[in-house]
């Protein structure tokens, strides 16, 4: 999931502060009070994908 989250930051075109605020509000702030996958879906708008990790490792699917 971390590679997918990093990919999200790389896709953002607006101010970094806005992206950071979204990350903090949707993923970090709930802490353990919400299911981790649900907080990730709120952050990313979808389930995590494997492709960013494969790209990081230089592998093809």
KEKE-3310 file (N, C-alpha, C; in steps of 0.2 Angstrom, whole numbers, plus 5000, padded with zeros to 4 digits):
npx = (5004:5010:5018:5008:5002:5012:5012:5000:5003:5013:5005:4997:4993:4991:4994:5006:5004:4990:4988:4995:4987:4975:4979:4983:4971:4962:4968:4978:4972:4961:4966:4967:4954:4945:4943:4958:4959:4947:4950:4961:4954:4946:4956:4962:4952:4949:4953:4970:4982:4993:5002:5010:5020:5026:5032:5041:5050:5055:5048:5038:5020)
npy = (4994:5006:5010:5012:5023:5032:5034:5040:5053:5057:5059:5070:5087:5099:5111:5105:5106:5104:5091:5085:5088:5081:5068:5067:5070:5060:5047:5047:5053:5046:5035:5020:5019:5016:5003:4998:4996:5003:5016:5018:5017:5028:5038:5035:5033:5021:5003:4997:4996:4984:4987:5000:4995:4985:4992:5000:4990:4987:4977:4968:4964)
npz = (5000:5003:4992:4982:4989:4988:4974:4972:4978:4969:4958:4960:4956:4962:4975:4987:5000:5001:4997:5007:5017:5014:5015:5028:5035:5029:5030:5041:5052:5057:5064:5073:5074:5064:5052:5044:5029:5025:5029:5020:5008:5008:5008:4995:4986:4981:4981:4986:4973:4965:4955:4957:4966:4959:4949:4956:4960:4948:4940:4929:4926)
capx = (5000:5014:5020:5002:5001:5017:5010:4995:5006:5016:4999:4994:4995:4989:4999:5008:5000:4983:4989:4997:4981:4970:4983:4982:4963:4958:4972:4981:4968:4956:4970:4965:4947:4942:4947:4963:4957:4942:4953:4964:4949:4944:4961:4964:4946:4949:4958:4977:4984:5000:5007:5016:5025:5030:5036:5046:5055:5057:5045:5032:5015)
capy = (5000:5012:5011:5015:5030:5037:5035:5045:5059:5059:5061:5076:5093:5105:5112:5099:5106:5102:5084:5082:5089:5076:5062:5067:5070:5054:5041:5047:5055:5041:5030:5013:5019:5013:4998:5001:4996:5008:5022:5018:5018:5035:5042:5034:5032:5014:4998:4998:4992:4981:4990:5004:4991:4981:4998:5002:4985:4986:4971:4968:4960)
capz = (5000:5003:4985:4979:4992:4985:4967:4973:4979:4962:4953:4962:4953:4966:4981:4991:5007:5000:4996:5013:5022:5013:5017:5036:5037:5028:5032:5047:5058:5060:5068:5074:5076:5058:5048:5040:5022:5024:5029:5014:5002:5009:5006:4988:4982:4978:4984:4984:4967:4965:4950:4959:4969:4954:4945:4960:4960:4941:4938:4925:4928)
cpx = (5004:5016:5014:5000:5006:5015:5005:4998:5010:5011:4996:4997:4994:4995:5000:5005:4993:4983:4990:4991:4976:4973:4982:4975:4960:4962:4975:4977:4964:4960:4968:4957:4942:4946:4952:4962:4952:4945:4958:4960:4947:4949:4962:4958:4945:4953:4965:4978:4992:5005:5012:5021:5029:5034:5042:5052:5057:5054:5039:5027:5013)
cpy = (5006:5014:5015:5022:5035:5039:5040:5052:5062:5061:5067:5082:5099:5106:5106:5100:5103:5094:5081:5083:5083:5069:5062:5067:5063:5047:5041:5048:5050:5036:5023:5013:5016:5008:5001:5001:5001:5015:5023:5020:5025:5040:5041:5034:5026:5010:4999:4994:4990:4984:4995:5000:4988:4986:4999:4997:4983:4979:4972:4963:4956)
cpz = (5000:4996:4981:4982:4989:4978:4967:4974:4972:4957:4954:4959:4957:4971:4985:4998:5007:5000:5003:5018:5021:5015:5025:5038:5035:5030:5039:5053:5061:5065:5068:5075:5070:5055:5043:5032:5021:5024:5022:5008:5002:5006:4998:4984:4979:4983:4982:4978:4968:4960:4952:4963:4964:4950:4949:4960:4953:4938:4933:4927:4922)
residu = (UNK:UNK:UNK:UNK:UNK:UNK:UNK:UNK:UNK:UNK:UNK:UNK:UNK:UNK:UNK:UNK:UNK:UNK:UNK:UNK:UNK:UNK:UNK:UNK:UNK:UNK:UNK:UNK:UNK:UNK:UNK:UNK:UNK:UNK:UNK:UNK:UNK:UNK:UNK:UNK:UNK:UNK:UNK:UNK:UNK:UNK:UNK:UNK:UNK:UNK:UNK:UNK:UNK:UNK:UNK:UNK:UNK:UNK:UNK:UNK:UNK)
# end
